[in-house]
Amino acid sequence: MLCAEPRLLRRPIIVDAHKVQIGFNDDEIRQFVPRHIRRLEFMRTLANAAEF
């Protein structure tokens, strides 16, 4: 694959047991962060938004 598409070497390649992510799409990269961590981050964002 890398021989056919050498430009992939300039992009991050993230792999877990069920998923492969190639590139910098923030929304898709977030799927590799555990759900409970994403939920905590979301709650912090909401709390910060409420302060404004």
Backbone as a ProteinNet text record, in pm:
[ID]
protein_1_A
[PRIMARY]
MLCAEPRLLRRPIIVDAHKVQIGFNDDEIRQFVPRHIRRLEFMRTLANAAEF
[TERTIARY]
82.7	0	87.5	187.9	273.8	354.6	387.8	458.8	368.7	241.6	147.3	108.6	108.3	67.2	170.1	288.7	392.3	352.7	253.9	210.3	150.1	110.1	55.8	158.1	285.3	389.3	389.4	329.7	323.1	200.3	120	-3.3	4	-57.5	-56.2	-140.1	-95.2	-169.8	-194.7	-320.9	-359.2	-438.4	-399.9	-464.3	-497.6	-617.7	-647.8	-707.7	-766.9	-815.8	-925.7	-999.4	-1114.7	-1113.4	-1024.9	-1030.3	-891.9	-892.7	-771.2	-806	-723.1	-742.8	-616.6	-633	-520.9	-554.6	-469.9	-492	-519.7	-560.1	-572.3	-715.3	-815	-953.4	-978	-993.9	-1007.9	-1125.6	-1238.7	-1356.8	-1333.3	-1268.8	-1243.6	-1134.3	-1035.7	-929.5	-986.8	-1086.7	-1146.6	-1204.3	-1240.1	-1297.5	-1198.2	-1070.6	-969.6	-952.5	-1012.6	-1009	-1124.9	-1100.5	-1208.7	-1329.7	-1447.7	-1572.2	-1580.1	-1537	-1547.1	-1456.7	-1344.2	-1255.8	-1321.5	-1380.6	-1449.9	-1564.8	-1637.9	-1750	-1701.5	-1591.4	-1535.6	-1494	-1430	-1386.5	-1506.8	-1613	-1734.7	-1797.1	-1802.3	-1859.4	-1777.1	-1645.7	-1560.1	-1586.9	-1604.1	-1632.7	-1765.1	-1866.1	-1995.6	-1983.3	-1908.2	-1890.1	-1820	-1719.2	-1647.9	-1738.5	-1822.8	-1914.5	-2017.4	-2060	-2159.1	-2102	-1970.6	-1906.6	-1909.8	-1921.7	-1921.1	-2055.5
-118.6	0	125.4	129.1	247.5	265.2	156.5	169.1	233.7	198.4	253.9	397.6	432	564.9	622.6	662.4	712.4	840.4	914.1	1036.5	1005.6	880.5	841.8	857.4	853.6	866.4	1003.9	1101.7	1237	1256.2	1154	1162	1061.8	1094.6	997.2	875	760.3	636.2	582	577.4	530.7	401.7	299.2	168.3	115.7	59.6	-18	-150.9	-224.4	-358.4	-357.5	-247.2	-244.5	-132.2	-34.5	84.1	121.5	188.1	246.6	388.9	483.7	624	672.9	728.6	786	931.9	1021.4	1163.1	1238.2	1364.3	1456.6	1497.4	1421.1	1458.3	1448.8	1564.1	1568.5	1485.9	1494.8	1420.6	1270.2	1225.2	1082.2	1035	1118.1	1080.3	1065.4	1143.6	1136.9	999.5	922.1	790.5	696.6	729.9	647.8	684.2	795.5	836	764	700.9	628.7	719.2	660.9	736.2	814.1	755.5	827	950.7	945.6	1062.8	1169.6	1128.1	1224.9	1290.5	1212.3	1266.5	1369.6	1338.3	1434.3	1563.7	1549.5	1667.1	1750.8	1684.4	1754.2	1829	1763.6	1827.9	1950.2	1942.1	2057.8	2171.7	2137.6	2239	2308.3	2230.1	2289.2	2380.1	2337.6	2418.4	2549.5	2543.3	2665	2758	2701.2	2782.4	2850.8	2783.3	2840.9	2960.1	2963.8	3074.4	3204	3193.8	3313.3	3369.3
0	0	0	85.6	91	-37.1	-102.5	-230.5	-335.3	-332.7	-429.3	-395.3	-266	-219.4	-122.4	-169.1	-78	-4.1	-52.7	15.7	152	175.6	305.8	417.1	384.2	485.7	550.9	487.7	543.2	631.2	644.4	723.1	837.3	951.4	1061.3	1025.5	1069.4	1052.5	1192.9	1234	1366.8	1348.6	1424.8	1412	1550.4	1564.2	1684.4	1638.5	1727.3	1693.5	1587.4	1576.1	1486.5	1383.8	1398.1	1313.1	1261.7	1147	1090.3	1050.5	1089.5	1053.2	984.8	866.1	792.8	767.6	815.4	793.2	921.6	906.6	1018.7	1051.8	1013.3	1041.8	1192.2	1258.4	1404.5	1454.7	1385.8	1430.1	1424.1	1319.2	1306	1401.4	1428.8	1522.4	1663	1697.1	1831.1	1862.5	1760.5	1786.5	1854.7	1852.5	1917.8	2065.5	2106.7	2247.5	2317.2	2430.5	2498.9	2525.2	2517.5	2529.9	2660.5	2771.2	2899.1	2901.3	2833.3	2823.4	2736.1	2625.6	2539.1	2613.8	2694.2	2770.4	2872.1	2943.5	3039.4	2970.1	2856.5	2780.7	2737.5	2694.9	2654	2771.7	2887.7	3006.5	3047.7	3037.9	3068.3	2970.8	2844.4	2743.2	2773.2	2810.5	2845.8	2967.5	3067.7	3188.7	3154.9	3069.7	3029.6	2949.4	2864.7	2784.7	2874.1	2980.2	3071.5	3147.7	3165.6	3236.8	3156.3	3024.3	2940.7	2938.3
[MASK]
++++++++++++++++++++++++++++++++++++++++++++++++++++

